[in-house]
Amino acid sequence: SLEVFDGRMEPFEESLHTARPHRGQLSIAADIREWLVGSELARSEKKHVQDPYVFRCIPQVLGASRDALHYALGVLETEINSATDNPILLPEEDRILSGGHFHGQPLALALDFLAIAMAEVGSLSERRGYKLLSGQRGLPPFLTPEPGLNSGFMIPQYTAASIVSQNKQLCTPASVDSIDSSNGQEDHVSMGANAATKMHRVTENVKTVIAIEWLMAAQGIAFRRPARTSEKLEQQLSAYRKLVPFLEKDVFLQPYMQTARVFVFPK
């Protein structure tokens, strides 16, 4: 999408990100530089000074989400290597202690945090796709050769927009809720299971949104030919084109959206 939109590469330079060295931000910027090594499109002369935030701030936004993932993984690693039962047996001390290790608050908070982080990945992806359809920077409206006669990729953008809106609702934290049971003895609970199921739904939704962005970007890059992207991305595009053709006219797009999802996120 960055190359299809004729985005600048300066926002991803290492020297820029060392001034604000969040781990995720640094790694996302490095990943983008690696994916675009040798790209003619990336190094082409630009006519604009700055790009919209959804392109220029990719390292900052996705980096924060990657940091949230690392935090959640750290919580999970501690949890799966812990005794989470009650009571706890301490044979070295010859004691049995009743406590609260069963409480799921650490996981619930981490999963709520991760759901929010994943939703932001989807939101950024949807907005990038929207920009590709906007008819800016030499691209035809809706990425179709005959806009007006054909609606192009308008409906996939509707789909992505509805999904990210659903994610916003799913990101209401489960961990702020509680209800007592057991005659008031169990009077505070984490709702961690709800946090987990919501996070899973958000993640699956985001996969679909990213697949739709890929569908659009693969169409859009045809309008930048004969310039080529990096060898790594050209190989991906070549493999993808064996499954989904360049679309000259309107067709039923749901099968292609599903194909794109399987291509980007193979099982």
HUZIPE-V989886 format. One record per pair of residues at least 12 apart in sequence whose C-alpha atoms are under 10 Angstrom apart, sorted by the first residue. I is the first residue (numbers start at 1). GAP is how many residues later the second one is. Records with the same first field share a line. If there is no record, write none. Layout:
# HUZIPE-V989886
I: GAP, GAP
This chain:
# HUZIPE-V989886
1: 54, 124, 127, 128, 130, 131, 212, 213, 215, 216, 217, 219, 220
2: 30, 39, 40, 49, 52, 53, 54, 56, 126, 130, 215
3: 33, 36, 37, 38, 39, 40, 41, 52, 214, 217, 218, 221, 225, 226
4: 37, 38, 127, 128, 133, 134, 135, 212, 213, 214, 215, 216, 217, 218, 219, 220, 225
5: 36, 46, 50, 123, 124, 126, 127, 128, 130, 131, 132, 133, 134, 212, 215, 216, 219
6: 35, 36, 37, 38, 39, 40, 41, 42, 45, 130, 131, 132, 133, 215, 218
7: 34, 35, 36, 37, 39, 40, 41, 42, 43, 44, 45, 48, 49, 130
8: 33, 34, 35, 36, 37, 38, 39, 40, 41, 42, 43, 47, 48
9: 20, 23, 24, 27, 33, 34, 35, 37, 42, 46, 47
10: 40, 46
11: 18, 39, 40, 44, 45, 46, 47, 48, 49
12: 13, 14, 16, 17, 18, 19, 20, 21, 44, 45, 46, 47, 48
13: 13, 16, 17, 19, 20
14: 12, 13, 15, 16, 19
16: 13
17: 12, 13, 42, 43
20: 40
22: 37, 38, 41, 42, 45
23: 40, 41, 43, 44, 47
24: 35, 36, 37, 38, 39, 40, 41, 42, 43, 44, 45, 46
25: 32, 33, 34, 35, 36, 37, 38, 39, 40, 41, 42
26: 33, 34, 37
27: 32, 35, 36, 39, 40
28: 30, 31, 32, 33, 34, 35, 36, 38
29: 28, 29, 30, 31, 33, 34
30: 29
31: 28
32: 26, 27
34: 196, 198
35: 194, 195, 196, 197, 198
36: 193, 194, 195, 196, 197
37: 192, 193, 194, 195, 196
38: 190, 191, 192, 193, 194
39: 188, 189, 190, 191, 192, 193, 194, 195
40: 186, 187, 188, 189, 190
41: 180, 183, 184, 185, 186, 187, 188, 189
42: 185, 186, 187, 188
43: 186
44: 183
47: 90
48: 89
52: 75, 76, 79
53: 71, 74, 75
54: 69, 70, 71, 72, 73, 74, 75, 77
55: 69, 70, 72, 73, 76
57: 67
58: 63, 66, 67
61: 56, 59, 60, 63
62: 55, 56, 58, 59, 60, 62
63: 54, 58
64: 53, 56, 57
65: 48, 49, 50, 51, 52, 53, 54, 55, 56
66: 48, 51, 52, 55
67: 47, 50
68: 42, 43, 45, 46, 47, 48, 49, 50
69: 41, 42, 44, 45, 46, 48, 49
70: 44
71: 39, 40, 42, 43
72: 34, 35, 36, 37, 38, 39, 40, 41, 42
73: 34, 37, 38, 41
74: 36
75: 31, 32, 34, 35, 36
76: 30, 31, 34, 35
78: 28, 29
79: 22, 25, 27, 28
82: 19
83: 18, 19
84: 15, 16, 17, 18, 19, 20
85: 13, 14, 15, 16, 17, 18
86: 12, 13, 14, 15, 16, 17
87: 12, 13, 14, 15
88: 12, 13
102: 87
103: 85, 86, 87, 88, 89
104: 71, 85, 86, 87, 88, 89
105: 70, 71, 83, 84, 85, 86, 87
106: 69, 84, 86
107: 68, 83, 84, 85, 86, 88, 89
108: 65, 66, 67, 68, 81, 82, 83, 84, 85, 86, 87, 88
109: 64, 65, 66, 67, 81, 82, 83, 86, 87
110: 65, 82, 85, 86
111: 62, 63, 64, 81, 82, 83, 84, 85, 86, 87, 88, 89
112: 58, 59, 60, 61, 62, 63, 64, 80, 82, 83, 84, 86, 87
113: 58, 60, 62, 82, 86
114: 57, 81, 82, 85, 86, 88, 89
115: 52, 53, 55, 56, 57, 58, 80, 81, 82, 83, 84, 85, 86, 87, 88
116: 51, 52, 54, 55, 56, 57, 83, 86, 87
117: 54, 82, 85, 86
118: 49, 53, 81, 82, 84, 85, 86, 87, 88, 89
119: 44, 45, 46, 47, 48, 49, 51, 52, 80, 83, 84, 86, 87
120: 44, 47, 48, 86
121: 43, 82, 85, 86, 88, 89
122: 38, 39, 41, 42, 43, 45, 80, 81, 83, 84, 85, 86, 87, 88, 91
123: 37, 38, 40, 41, 42, 44, 45, 83, 86, 87
124: 40, 85, 86
125: 35, 39, 81, 84, 85, 86, 87, 88, 89
126: 30, 31, 32, 33, 34, 35, 36, 37, 38, 80, 83, 84, 86, 87
127: 30, 33, 34, 37, 86
128: 82, 85, 88, 89
129: 13, 24, 27, 28, 31, 32, 80, 81, 83, 84, 85, 86, 87, 88
130: 12, 23, 24, 26, 27, 28, 30, 31, 83, 86
132: 21, 81, 84, 85, 87, 88
133: 19, 20, 21, 24, 83, 84, 87
135: 12
138: 85, 86
139: 81, 82, 83, 84, 85
140: 12, 80, 83
141: 12, 13
142: 12, 13, 15, 74, 78
143: 73, 74, 76, 77, 78, 79, 80, 104, 105
144: 75, 76, 79, 102, 103, 104, 105, 106
145: 78, 102, 103, 104
146: 102, 103, 104
147: 102
149: 100, 101
150: 98, 99, 100, 101
151: 98, 99, 100
152: 64, 67, 95, 96, 97, 98, 99, 101
153: 59, 62, 63, 66, 94, 97, 98, 100
154: 62
155: 97, 98, 99
156: 53, 56, 57, 59, 60, 97, 98, 101
157: 52, 55, 56, 59
159: 49, 50, 53, 95, 98
160: 45, 46, 48, 49, 50, 51, 52, 53
161: 48
162: 47
163: 39, 42, 43, 45, 46
164: 38, 41, 42, 44, 45
166: 35, 36, 39
167: 31, 32, 34, 35, 36, 38, 39
168: 34
169: 29, 33
170: 25, 27, 28, 29, 31, 32
171: 24, 27, 28, 31
172: 23, 26
173: 18, 19, 21, 22, 25, 26
174: 16, 17, 18, 19, 20, 21, 22, 23, 24
175: 14, 15, 16, 17, 18, 19, 20
176: 13, 14, 15
177: 12, 13, 14, 15
178: 12, 13
179: 12
207: 53, 54, 55, 57, 58
208: 49, 50, 52, 53, 54, 56, 57
209: 48, 52
210: 50, 51, 54, 55
211: 45, 46, 47, 48, 49, 50, 51, 52, 53, 54
212: 42, 44, 45, 46, 47, 48, 49, 52
213: 44, 47, 48
214: 23, 26, 43, 46, 47, 49, 50
215: 25, 29, 31, 38, 41, 42, 43, 44, 45, 46, 49
216: 41, 44
217: 20
218: 18, 19, 20, 22, 23, 26, 27, 28, 42
219: 18, 22, 25, 26, 27, 28, 29
220: 26
221: 16, 25
222: 24
236: 27, 28
239: 24
240: 19, 20, 23, 24
243: 13, 16, 17, 20
244: 12, 13, 15, 16
